[in-house]
């Protein structure tokens, strides 16, 4: 398992913790520090076991109110960074 910590920008959560399979292709776990607790726990449950590329493509560009980003959008960035680091 590969672990990656991401600092999101422009959202309420302060950190996103990502666990990927050794090859970086599958999400093994996601946890958020801060933000909308219930919703972000649910996102973590929904994405567990899913392919990184599928989840990142689905969540990319999601917004929150007037913001240009959201915790889900920031998760897409976290997943892409984690995947690149896992494959390096």
N, C-alpha and C positions, 0 to 999 in steps of 0.2 A: 504494500500500500504506500502511496505517495501523499504526504501532507503538505498543504500550502496555505499560508495566511495572507489575506488580501485586505488592504485598507481602502474601502469604498470612498467615493467623492460625491458630494452633493446630495447625500441622503442622511436619514436619521441613524442608521446602523453605523457602528464604529469599526467593525471588523467582520470579515467573512472567512470562515475556516472550511477548507475544501479537502476532502480525502478522495483520491482517485485510485483506480487500479494501477498496478505497477507499470503497465504500458501507456497509461494516461488516457485510455479510451472510454472508461466507464466511471460514473460517479458512485463512490462507496458511501459518502456522507457529506452533508453540508450543515453548518451551524452559523448563526448570526449572533453578534454581540450588539445589543441595542435594537432600535427599530420597533416595528409592530410585532410583538412577541408571538401571538397566536398565528398570524398570517405567515411569518417567517419560519416558524416551526413546521407549518403545513407544507411550505415550499420544500423544506428539507426532506420531508417524508415523500413528497411526490416525485422528487428527482432521484432519489436513491435507486441505484441499479440501472439508471437510464444512460444512454450514450451521451457523452459530453457534447458532441457536435449538434445533436438533435435538440438538447436542452438550451444550449447557447443560442442557436438559431431562433428558437421559439421565443425566448425571453428578451433577446436583443431589441432595443428601441422602446421597450415598455416605459411609460412615464408615470409619475405620481403627482397628481394635481397640476400646478403650474410649472413644476420642475421638468427639465429636459431629460431626466433620468429617474430611476426608481431602484429600490433594492433588488428587484428582479433583473433589471438591466445591468446593474453593477455585478450581480452574480454571473451574468454572461461574460463580462470582462474578466472576472475572477477565474472562471472555468477555462477560458482561453489562455490566460497567463499560466495557470497551474498545468494545463496540458503541455504547453511549450516547455515549461521547466521540467516536467516529468520525462519528456522525450529528449532533453538535452544531455 
